Amino acid sequence: MIQIQKQYGGIWIDKKTSRCLQITFENDSYVMITDWTAKYQSRASGDVYKAFIKNARLVMPEDKEHHAPYSEITVEKNKLVYRTKPNGILKSSTWDKQIFTRKK
């Protein structure tokens, strides 16, 4: 668990879009992710999501009520990879992918 906290914890930034993610650990089964776009809003006004820890990945199940797609977050080569599976009528076979680097 300590390794997963070191791997995922902290603030991550996609410099192309100025999208930021802050990952904090609540307990051994889930984390809270604060998601905001630094160019347009502050961290305090960002969206907050719960992600579950499964097989060293962070998983956010699909939420049909809030129209949120299934998403997975992994760390590969010191980059955070945020993959989202498209939902709705026009599901494609490819996942959306966004790459973040850790804020220094």
Summary of the structure (lengths in Angstrom):
residues: 104
radius of gyration: 13.5
end to end distance: 22.5
largest distance: 40.1
contacts: 258
relative contact order: 0.20
helix: 10%
strand: 51%
